[in-house]
Amino acid sequence: MTDPQRVRKARPDDVALRLKLQKIGNKIYAAKNLNEILISLIDEFIALFKSERITIYVLDGETRELISRIMSGKEIKEIRISVSPRSIAGYAAHKQRIVNVRNVHDRKELAAIDPELRFDDTWDKKTGFVTKQVLAVPIFFQKYLMGAMQVMNRKDGKAYTATDEKIAAELARMIGIGLYNKRRAARQADSKFNYLLQKHLLTPTELKKAIADAGRKQEPVETFLLKTLKIPKKELGKSLAKYYNVPFAEYDENTPIPKNLLKGLKVPFLRKNVWIPLRSEGDKIVVAVDDPQNFQKINGIKTVFPKNPVEFCVALKEDVSEFIDLFTGKKKKQDIIEIDPDKLSDELLKGLDEEDEDAVAEHDSDLVSEDSSAVVKLVNKIIIDAREKNASDIHVEPYPGKQDVRVRIRIDGACQEYNMKIPYSYRAALVSRIKIMCNLDIAERRKPQDGKIQFKRYAPGRDNDIELRVATIPTQGGMEDVVMRLLAAGEPMPIQKMGFSERNLENFLDIITKPYGIIFVCGPTGSGKTTTLHSALKYINKVETKIWTAEDPVEITQAGLRQVQVQPKIGFNFAAAMRAFLRADPDVIMVGEMRDKETTSIGIEASLTGHLVFSTLHTNSAPESVVRLLDMGMDPFNFADAVLGILAQRLVRTLCKDCKERFHPSKDEFDKLIREYGEEMFEKDQLATYSDDFTLFRAKDGGCEKCNGTGYRGRMGIHELMIATDDQKKLIQTQARVKEMQDQAIYDGMRTLKQDGVAKIFKGFTDLEQVKRVCIQ
């Protein structure tokens, strides 16, 4: 028996032999079907060892048994052996060593190798084959056991040589790589949802969780992806179509009823088997089914239409059920209320007299009520459209005179015109309706008002659970602007999807897992500070950790967190909430914002007494945050002791993944990026090297349907993380200038917001125009 580590490193010396093994390896590595390749190579393997038989075993990951995958003998279909000394191949896998036995029936020889080693003669008895010499080698990929290979009976009756051992070790290494590649490809390609993973509509972790959650709810995974994770049905359909290699059939209530195909088919039978004939195409019949790879079901359908070829398409179970209802008259076509802008204008004109602007303004409270259906539909449509476009804000902007009401929605940080013109005579009705929805005084037009809309109260439905924060502001000419912010309800985003660079992610995870200290996230309104804080809390949210949060408002909810909505009007502000938390046995405290000296002092005190504290600041950069806090009157020594790190961030628009264009930048364009990054730092970080084949990405002129013609879709974070190193703490204690603290932070490894943005340009996520829109340096 030979030391496997030495054998794995060994290579056969004969040049011709090595070339032969290389060709075998190339076939194995390039194989799309590893089984077929190994079967085709079995005779070559036997010739290499001058042997009678060979068996290749693969490890069953669940049972931990070795199962014969390739055998040269045909007497039996499958051999299963345990990874143990009870068989020679099992022993080789168990001990991770090559086993070379001249006579398997010689008990002394077996005992000399290992007293526990046995030869399992069960398979000889079943096949009539008489085993004599055996060479067994474990199959590994890196440190993972993948299987074993066993060669039997040299034709000259002699023992296997050291060269045979080297050949066996080399073949086992190749097969190990092949098995690993096959498993990896299977994990990727065999998933019905691989297209969603490739398009980054879903992460592997989210998919794994969705499968588990759907199982617990006893609903199809597809249903869970649509309703809970909001995966677009068309994208899910593409994924299923690619997997099953058939078209996707989406429910359409205007589908003609194929009466001739439904004769003799019972509704309970169709529902139970989840299929429905959709149409005839010549002599061919098109059938929608939930699983086109269920051969028993497919064969059953073909027997229903024995005289016609059947073409299958995949459909969601819910859509098959909808088709069945539609075709069999169990369900009438629903009246879906769609608001046509022209018809809507006509309807509103009927409800409002064409008065002059002063009369409209004077009597608007009499003209509008919750029962005014046209205005209700208009407001509901604006809100629903904004939500579907992933807008963060809705701006309703009335103008004096006879100018149309302007409505804009903010998508990915940029305002866009809403695709509907609202005549001037509707402006008072529109504003009053919004006020009614959030319980504001519709008669008060002279001062600002704030309120909230629970949209589900006015538009019941599973998809209308929307909360909006509303602000009205009096404007010139006796008008009122309304700004509605759609609050980001739902699950927190995993911290790995926040767009952190590798260094920033590593350092941020390091500080948020400290037992005590204070961490600040800073940036302007709408820069994603709350989202980042909740992602951090999600990462550390464990059973053993008690987490209290004080927020205004509570936008993102998490199980395991005790979340509190502050009420400044009754004196329950952030400072009061923090004092209460300190009496409630906290491990971690999150405060929505450090707005004043009192709140900040309590936060620093809490962090110095064994608590981990998170909060936000409205500052431009990480070093500037230190100056802001010290200007509030914080003791520089206490603050230096408490602070763990300060994260500044912005949200930058990202290039649309569906239409962004690859291009070769000029040398001047490349040099401009270097200057924006800083020539010295660029050379140090080695982000890219200019060459003739160097490419970047840019927004497509005119965009596409997915990005509303802008060329941009979605946003990602750019970050500036200043870690409170010992040198940085000394600067804080001496109240150093911002420039000194920034220089020290950069020396410690920090990269500025702009540098992080430029790095993301080189990775193809965004462009310089968008980076410069959100940061200066």
Secondary structure, DSSP 4 states (H G I P E B T S, - for coil): ---HHHHHH-----HHHHHHHHHHHHHHHH-SSHHHHHHHHHHHHHHHHTEEEEEEEEE-TTT-EEEEEEES--S-S--EEESSTTSHHHHHHHHTS-EEES-TT-HHHHHHH-TT-----HHHHHH------EEEEEEEETTEEEEEEEEEEETTSPPP-HHHHHHHHHHHHHHHHHHHHHHHHHHHHT-TTHHHHHTTSS-HHHHHHHHHHHHHHTS-HHHHHHHTS---HHHHHHHHHHHHTS-B----TTPPP-HHHHTT--HHHHHHHTEEEEEEETTEEEEEES-TT-HHHHHHHHHHSTTS-EEEEE--HHHHHHHHHHHHTSSPPP------HHHHHHHHHHHS----HHHHHHHHHHH--TT-HHHHHHHHHHHHHHHHTTEEEEEEE--STTPPBEEEEEETTEEEE-S--B-GGGHHHHHHHHHHHTT--TT--SS-EEEEEEGGGTS-SGGG--EEEEEEEEETTTEEEEEEEE---SPPPPGGGS---HHHHHHHHHHHTSSSEEEEEE-STTSSHHHHHHHHHHHH--TT--EEEEESS--S--TTEEEEE-BGGGTB-HHHHHHHHHTS--SEEEES---SHHHHHHHHHHHHTT-EEEEEE--SSHHHHHHHHHHTT--HHHHHHHEEEEEEEEEEEEE-TTT-EEE---HHHHHHHHHHH-HHHHHHHT-----TT--EEEPPTT--TTTTTSSEEEEEEEEEEEE--HHHHHHHHTT--HHHHHHHHHHTT---HHHHHHHHHHTTS--HHHHHHH---
